[in-house]
């Protein structure tokens, strides 16, 4: 988490690739986004190509040298694939092991037996919130996708009725609850109390996730009635399996990375000494890469071997798991490239310049700045870091509770309206088999509801505390 935060800070502080004025830069941002949307919706161009062309167009409109624009785009693509690509690949392997061994069937059959009908969206939001507590958003998605797709298919539910609650649970945890990187950096920048922020964050998160998850999913399912994409639905294991893993073993395998990352976060909070031997160990085993890799290796025994897989069949399962995600990796990477082009062009600095003279309450100011940077750059973490840095002086005279609420206000603003400059937008679009318009009507609207509803509860708490 620390390395991600430092990387984001460095990206935000980088020298702009252009000396364009704010007006020209604003026009360039709108033009770049318009190019991407038009290429995808009107010309039906593949999202990877559209994002690449849109990034080059953005740089050209902003007056940047073509070589600088290319360097920014490729650096963003590379860092995104390096950070997220391996996690997606490991998640795909784990998902394939779950599917081929019958473990995913076991989980889904148990869930359908315990919670059906109207209770299912509530069950999904609860599971996603628990899994999402210590996990990065992308890791949570790759762990939840096999379960979400199978539950929707097997229970004959609209994918949005099941998927939106799961996404809401993961997203709320990502934006509001430490130990996620954004809230942790904001807590440090504003000198807020972690325990108080965590407690108030949970208070805000519960009603927010209910409204943005199970409640909104009713409308999302009417607006976008889609079935799970066939190529990503975990297939039933072949009939030659004599047995399948138990529910307990399967659940333990899925939760292993959750436990490892949560352990790392707890040790980091309690020990708070990078030189401590225990913390050195937990930093390694609790990193997303190692935690998911451990789950894959354990899953080969608890899932593959438990289902009677031979070594050759395990190898075949791993190989088959990687082909379907090639397109997803390229699209998500290109989304990261577009985001980095925006940041390097100086969009974050432009937003901060505009906001310097705003005379509004501190909580609302923090939220609005985070919203503006989120819309412009597509990065929730960059929005949180930048907004927290700007409003930090206002937190000096605040009470403990209000400093914590300022952290939450910035975090809520950082989730506002995810769109085409956010790698997460493309991740959700591809996993759920939607087009751009459908993704905006469901995922983007859900993110906006989370941001606005959370801010409303934060303001309410500020009046009570």
BAKOLGU-438492 format. One record per residue (C-alpha): residue in three letters; residue number from 0; x, y, z. Coordinates in steps of 0.25 Angstrom, whole numbers, plus 5000, padded with zeros to 4 digits. Each point is the difference from the previous one (the first is absolute). Layout:
BEGIN
> lonu_kolpa_px_py_pz
> ALA_NUM_X_Y_Z
...
// end
This chain:
BEGIN
> lonu_kolpa_px_py_pz
> UNK_0_5000_5000_5000
> UNK_1_5011_5010_5003
> UNK_2_5007_4997_4987
> UNK_3_4987_5003_4992
> UNK_4_4998_5013_5008
> UNK_5_5014_5005_4998
> UNK_6_4999_4996_4985
> UNK_7_4987_5008_4999
> UNK_8_5006_5012_5007
> UNK_9_5012_5000_4991
> UNK_10_4991_4999_4988
> UNK_11_4992_5012_5005
> UNK_12_5012_5008_5003
> UNK_13_5007_4997_4986
> UNK_14_5004_5012_4991
> UNK_15_4989_5003_4990
> UNK_16_5002_4995_4986
> UNK_17_4995_5013_4995
> UNK_18_4999_5015_5004
> UNK_19_4986_5002_4995
> UNK_20_4991_5010_5007
> UNK_21_4988_4995_5008
> UNK_22_4990_5003_4989
> UNK_23_5008_4992_4990
> UNK_24_5002_4989_5009
> UNK_25_4985_4999_5004
> UNK_26_4996_5000_4985
> UNK_27_5011_4989_4997
> UNK_28_4994_4991_5011
> UNK_29_4986_5001_4995
> UNK_30_5005_4998_4986
> UNK_31_5008_4988_5004
> UNK_32_4988_4994_5007
> UNK_33_4991_5003_4988
> UNK_34_5009_4993_4990
> UNK_35_5000_4987_5009
> UNK_36_4985_5000_5001
> UNK_37_4997_5003_4986
> UNK_38_5010_4989_4995
> UNK_39_4994_4990_5008
> UNK_40_4985_5003_4999
> UNK_41_4999_5005_4986
> UNK_42_5012_4993_4992
> UNK_43_4999_4987_5009
> UNK_44_5015_5001_5002
> UNK_45_5007_4991_5010
> UNK_46_5001_5007_5013
> UNK_47_5015_4997_5001
> UNK_48_5002_5008_4986
> UNK_49_4991_5011_5004
> UNK_50_5007_5003_5013
> UNK_51_5013_5000_4993
> UNK_52_4995_5010_4990
> UNK_53_4993_5008_5010
> UNK_54_5013_5001_5008
> UNK_55_5007_5005_4988
> UNK_56_4989_5010_4997
> UNK_57_5000_5005_5014
> UNK_58_5015_5003_4999
> UNK_59_4999_5007_4987
> UNK_60_4988_5009_5004
> UNK_61_5008_5003_5013
> UNK_62_5012_5004_4992
> UNK_63_5010_4990_5005
> UNK_64_5011_4994_4991
> UNK_65_4996_4987_4994
> UNK_66_5012_4992_5006
> UNK_67_4995_5005_5014
> UNK_68_4986_4996_4998
> UNK_69_5005_4986_4996
> UNK_70_5009_4999_5012
> UNK_71_4989_5004_5009
> UNK_72_4990_4990_4994
> UNK_73_5010_4988_5000
> UNK_74_5004_5003_5014
> UNK_75_4986_5000_5005
> UNK_76_4997_4987_4992
> UNK_77_5012_4993_5005
> UNK_78_4998_5004_5015
> UNK_79_4985_4996_4999
> UNK_80_5003_4987_4994
> UNK_81_5011_4998_5010
> UNK_82_4992_5003_5012
> UNK_83_4986_4994_4995
> UNK_84_5004_4991_4989
> UNK_85_5006_4989_5009
> UNK_86_4989_5001_5010
> UNK_87_4990_4998_4989
> UNK_88_5008_4988_4994
> UNK_89_5001_4994_5014
> UNK_90_4985_5002_5003
> UNK_91_4997_4994_4986
> UNK_92_5008_4987_5004
> UNK_93_4993_5000_5014
> UNK_94_4986_5001_4993
> UNK_95_5003_4989_4990
> UNK_96_5005_4991_5011
> UNK_97_4987_5003_5008
> UNK_98_4991_4997_4987
> UNK_99_5007_4988_4995
> UNK_100_5001_4993_5014
> UNK_101_4986_5002_5003
> UNK_102_5003_5010_5012
> UNK_103_4993_5012_4994
> UNK_104_4988_4990_4998
> UNK_105_5001_4997_5014
> UNK_106_5000_5014_5005
> UNK_107_4989_5004_4991
> UNK_108_4991_4989_5003
> UNK_109_5002_5003_5015
> UNK_110_4997_5015_4998
> UNK_111_4987_4996_4992
> UNK_112_4996_4991_5010
> UNK_113_5002_5010_5012
> UNK_114_4995_5013_4993
> UNK_115_4991_5000_4988
> UNK_116_4991_5010_4994
> UNK_117_5000_5014_5006
> UNK_118_5010_4996_5010
> UNK_119_5011_4997_4989
> UNK_120_5004_5015_4997
> UNK_121_5002_5002_5015
> UNK_122_5008_4987_5001
> UNK_123_5009_5005_4989
> UNK_124_5002_5014_5006
> UNK_125_5004_4993_5013
> UNK_126_5010_4991_4994
> UNK_127_5006_5010_4991
> UNK_128_5002_5010_5012
> UNK_129_5007_4989_5009
> UNK_130_5009_4996_4988
> UNK_131_5002_5015_4996
> UNK_132_5004_5005_5014
> UNK_133_5015_4997_4999
> UNK_134_5001_4998_4985
> UNK_135_5003_5010_4988
> UNK_136_4988_5002_4992
> UNK_137_5006_4992_4988
> UNK_138_5003_4988_5009
> UNK_139_4986_5000_5005
> UNK_140_4994_5000_4986
> UNK_141_5008_4988_4996
> UNK_142_4997_4992_5012
> UNK_143_4985_5003_4999
> UNK_144_4998_4999_4985
> UNK_145_4999_4985_5000
> UNK_146_4989_5000_5011
> UNK_147_4992_5011_4994
> UNK_148_5000_4995_4986
> UNK_149_4996_4986_5005
> UNK_150_4989_5005_5010
> UNK_151_4994_5008_4989
> UNK_152_5000_4989_4990
> UNK_153_4996_4989_5010
> UNK_154_4989_5008_5007
> UNK_155_4995_5006_4987
> UNK_156_5002_5014_5006
> UNK_157_5003_5013_4992
> UNK_158_5015_5002_5000
> UNK_159_4999_5014_5005
> UNK_160_4991_4995_5011
> UNK_161_5011_4992_5006
> UNK_162_5012_5007_4994
> UNK_163_4997_5015_5005
> UNK_164_4999_4996_5015
> UNK_165_5013_4993_4999
> UNK_166_5007_5011_4993
> UNK_167_4994_5010_5010
> UNK_168_5005_4992_5011
> UNK_169_5014_5000_4994
> UNK_170_5000_5015_4996
> UNK_171_4995_5005_5013
> UNK_172_5011_4993_5008
> UNK_173_5011_5005_4990
> UNK_174_4996_5015_5001
> UNK_175_4996_5001_5015
> UNK_176_5006_4989_5009
> UNK_177_5015_4999_5004
> UNK_178_5009_4992_4998
> UNK_179_4997_5004_4985
> UNK_180_5011_5009_4995
> UNK_181_4992_5012_4997
> UNK_182_4994_5002_5014
> UNK_183_5013_4996_5006
> UNK_184_5008_5011_4993
> UNK_185_4988_5010_5003
> UNK_186_5001_4996_5015
> UNK_187_5015_5003_5000
> UNK_188_4999_5013_4992
> UNK_189_4989_5006_5009
> UNK_190_5006_4994_5013
> UNK_191_4986_4993_5003
> UNK_192_4998_4989_5010
> UNK_193_5000_4986_4993
> UNK_194_4991_4994_5010
> UNK_195_4990_5011_4999
> UNK_196_5000_5001_4985
> UNK_197_4998_4985_4999
> UNK_198_4988_5000_5010
> UNK_199_4993_5012_4993
> UNK_200_5004_4994_4986
> UNK_201_4992_4987_5004
> UNK_202_4988_5009_5005
> UNK_203_5000_5007_4986
> UNK_204_5003_4987_4992
> UNK_205_4988_4992_5005
> UNK_206_4989_5009_4995
> UNK_207_5008_5004_4988
> UNK_208_5002_4986_4995
> UNK_209_4985_4996_5003
> UNK_210_4995_5012_4991
> UNK_211_5011_4998_4989
> UNK_212_4999_4985_5000
> UNK_213_4987_4992_5002
> UNK_214_4991_5012_4999
> UNK_215_5006_5006_4987
> UNK_216_5002_4986_4994
> UNK_217_4985_5000_4998
> UNK_218_5000_5011_4991
> UNK_219_5014_4996_4993
> UNK_220_4994_4987_4997
> UNK_221_4988_5007_4993
> UNK_222_5009_5009_4992
> UNK_223_5010_4990_4996
> UNK_224_4994_4986_4999
> UNK_225_5012_4991_4996
> UNK_226_5004_4986_5002
> UNK_227_5014_4996_5005
> UNK_228_5010_4999_4988
> UNK_229_5002_4986_4996
> UNK_230_5015_5000_4998
> UNK_231_5002_5004_5014
> UNK_232_4990_4992_5007
> UNK_233_5007_4988_5008
> UNK_234_4995_4988_4993
> UNK_235_4995_4988_5008
> UNK_236_5011_4990_5003
> UNK_237_5000_4988_4990
> UNK_238_4992_4988_5005
> UNK_239_5012_4991_5002
> UNK_240_5003_5006_5013
> UNK_241_4998_4991_5011
> UNK_242_4999_5010_5011
> UNK_243_5001_5015_5002
> UNK_244_5007_5009_5011
> UNK_245_4992_5003_5013
> UNK_246_4993_5013_5002
> UNK_247_5010_5003_5012
> UNK_248_5012_4997_4992
> UNK_249_4995_5008_4988
> UNK_250_4997_5012_5009
> UNK_251_5013_4999_5007
> UNK_252_5007_5001_4987
> UNK_253_4993_5012_4995
> UNK_254_5001_5007_5013
> UNK_255_5015_4997_5002
> UNK_256_5005_5013_4993
> UNK_257_4990_5008_5008
> UNK_258_5006_4994_5013
> UNK_259_5014_5003_4996
> UNK_260_4997_5014_4995
> UNK_261_4992_5003_5013
> UNK_262_5011_4994_5008
> UNK_263_5010_5009_4994
> UNK_264_4991_5012_5002
> UNK_265_4998_4997_5015
> UNK_266_5015_4998_5002
> UNK_267_5003_5013_4993
> UNK_268_4991_5007_5009
> UNK_269_5004_4994_5013
> UNK_270_5015_4998_4998
> UNK_271_5002_5012_4991
> UNK_272_5015_4997_4999
> UNK_273_5005_4996_4986
> UNK_274_5013_4995_5006
> UNK_275_4992_4990_5009
> UNK_276_5002_4986_4996
> UNK_277_4985_4996_5001
> UNK_278_4996_5012_4991
> UNK_279_5011_4997_4990
> UNK_280_4994_4986_4998
> UNK_281_4985_5004_5000
> UNK_282_5004_5011_4990
> UNK_283_5004_4989_4990
> UNK_284_4989_4990_5002
> UNK_285_4990_5011_5001
> UNK_286_5003_5006_4987
> UNK_287_4989_4998_4990
> UNK_288_5010_4992_4990
> UNK_289_5005_4991_5011
> UNK_290_4986_4998_5006
> UNK_291_4993_4996_4987
> UNK_292_5012_4992_4996
> UNK_293_4999_4992_5013
> UNK_294_4985_4998_4998
> UNK_295_5003_4994_4986
> UNK_296_5010_4991_5005
> UNK_297_4992_4995_5012
> UNK_298_4988_4999_4990
> UNK_299_5007_4990_4992
> UNK_300_5000_4991_5012
> UNK_301_4987_5004_5007
> UNK_302_4992_5001_4987
> UNK_303_5008_4993_4989
> UNK_304_5005_4988_5008
> UNK_305_4987_4999_5008
> UNK_306_4993_4998_4987
> UNK_307_5010_4989_4995
> UNK_308_5007_5009_4990
> UNK_309_5013_4994_4995
> UNK_310_5013_5009_4997
> UNK_311_4997_5001_4986
> UNK_312_4985_5004_5002
> UNK_313_5005_5011_5010
> UNK_314_5009_5005_4990
> UNK_315_4989_5000_4989
> UNK_316_4991_5008_5009
> UNK_317_5010_5010_5003
> UNK_318_5003_5002_4985
> UNK_319_4985_5001_4996
> UNK_320_4998_5010_5011
> UNK_321_5009_5011_4993
> UNK_322_4994_5001_4986
> UNK_323_4987_5007_5003
> UNK_324_5006_5011_5008
> UNK_325_5010_5005_4989
> UNK_326_4990_5010_4995
> UNK_327_4997_5005_5014
> UNK_328_5014_5002_5003
> UNK_329_5003_5008_4988
> UNK_330_4987_5009_5002
> UNK_331_5003_5002_5015
> UNK_332_5015_5003_4997
> UNK_333_4996_5011_4989
> UNK_334_4990_5006_5010
> UNK_335_5012_5002_5009
> UNK_336_5008_5006_4989
> UNK_337_4989_5010_4997
> UNK_338_4999_5003_5015
> UNK_339_5015_5003_5001
> UNK_340_5000_5008_4988
> UNK_341_4989_5009_5007
> UNK_342_5009_5001_5012
> UNK_343_5013_5003_4993
> UNK_344_4993_5011_4992
> UNK_345_4997_5007_5013
> UNK_346_4985_4998_5002
> UNK_347_5002_4998_5015
> UNK_348_5007_5013_5001
> UNK_349_4990_5007_4992
> UNK_350_4989_4995_5009
> UNK_351_5007_5005_5013
> UNK_352_5003_5013_4993
> UNK_353_4985_5002_4998
> UNK_354_4996_4996_5014
> UNK_355_5010_5009_5008
> UNK_356_4990_5012_5002
> UNK_357_4987_4992_5003
> UNK_358_4994_5005_5012
> UNK_359_4991_4988_5005
> UNK_360_5000_4991_5012
> UNK_361_5013_4991_5002
> UNK_362_4992_4987_4998
> UNK_363_4993_5004_4988
> UNK_364_5013_5006_4994
> UNK_365_5007_4987_5002
> UNK_366_4989_4992_4993
> UNK_367_4999_5010_4988
> UNK_368_5015_5000_4998
> UNK_369_5001_4985_5000
> UNK_370_4988_4999_4991
> UNK_371_5007_5010_4990
> UNK_372_5013_4992_5000
> UNK_373_4993_4987_4999
> UNK_374_4992_5004_4988
> UNK_375_5012_5006_4993
> UNK_376_5011_4989_5003
> UNK_377_4991_4988_5003
> UNK_378_5008_4996_5012
> UNK_379_4994_4999_5013
> UNK_380_5013_4999_5007
> UNK_381_5006_5012_4993
> UNK_382_4987_5008_5003
> UNK_383_5001_4996_5015
> UNK_384_5015_5003_5001
> UNK_385_4998_5014_4993
> UNK_386_4988_5004_5007
> UNK_387_5005_4996_5014
> UNK_388_5013_5008_4997
> UNK_389_4992_5013_4997
> UNK_390_4991_5000_5011
> UNK_391_5010_4995_5011
> UNK_392_5002_5014_5006
> UNK_393_4985_5000_5003
> UNK_394_5001_4988_5008
> UNK_395_5010_5006_5010
> UNK_396_4989_5006_5009
> UNK_397_4990_4989_4998
> UNK_398_4995_4991_5011
> UNK_399_5004_4985_4999
> UNK_400_4986_4996_4994
> UNK_401_5000_5012_4990
> UNK_402_5014_4996_4995
> UNK_403_4995_4986_4998
> UNK_404_4988_5005_4993
> UNK_405_5009_5008_4990
> UNK_406_5007_4988_4997
> UNK_407_4987_4993_4997
> UNK_408_4995_5012_4991
> UNK_409_5013_5000_4992
> UNK_410_4998_4984_4998
> UNK_411_4986_5002_4996
> UNK_412_5003_5010_4990
> UNK_413_5011_4991_4994
> UNK_414_4989_4990_4996
> UNK_415_4991_5010_4992
> UNK_416_4996_4995_4986
> UNK_417_5010_4991_4995
> UNK_418_5001_5001_4984
> UNK_419_5009_4997_4988
> UNK_420_5013_5005_5007
> UNK_421_4999_4991_5011
> UNK_422_5006_4986_4999
> UNK_423_4990_4994_5009
> UNK_424_4989_5005_4990
> UNK_425_5006_4991_4990
> UNK_426_5002_4988_5009
> UNK_427_4985_5000_5004
> UNK_428_4996_5002_4986
> UNK_429_5008_4988_4995
> UNK_430_4997_4991_5011
> UNK_431_4985_5002_5000
> UNK_432_4999_5000_4984
> UNK_433_4994_5014_4999
> UNK_434_5002_5011_4990
> UNK_435_5004_5014_5004
> UNK_436_4986_5006_5001
> UNK_437_4995_4988_5009
> UNK_438_5013_5002_5009
> UNK_439_4997_5014_5002
> UNK_440_4985_4998_5003
> UNK_441_5004_4989_5011
> UNK_442_5014_5001_5005
> UNK_443_5002_5015_4998
> UNK_444_4987_5004_5006
> UNK_445_5002_4990_5012
> UNK_446_5014_5007_5003
> UNK_447_4993_5013_4999
> UNK_448_4989_4996_5010
> UNK_449_5011_4994_5010
> UNK_450_5007_5014_4999
> UNK_451_4988_5009_5002
> UNK_452_4993_4991_5011
> UNK_453_5013_4998_5008
> UNK_454_5002_5015_4999
> UNK_455_4985_5003_5005
> UNK_456_5003_4990_5012
> UNK_457_5013_5007_5003
> UNK_458_4994_5014_5000
> UNK_459_4989_4994_5009
> UNK_460_5010_4994_5010
> UNK_461_5007_5014_5000
> UNK_462_4988_5006_5006
> UNK_463_4998_4990_5010
> UNK_464_5014_4999_5005
// end
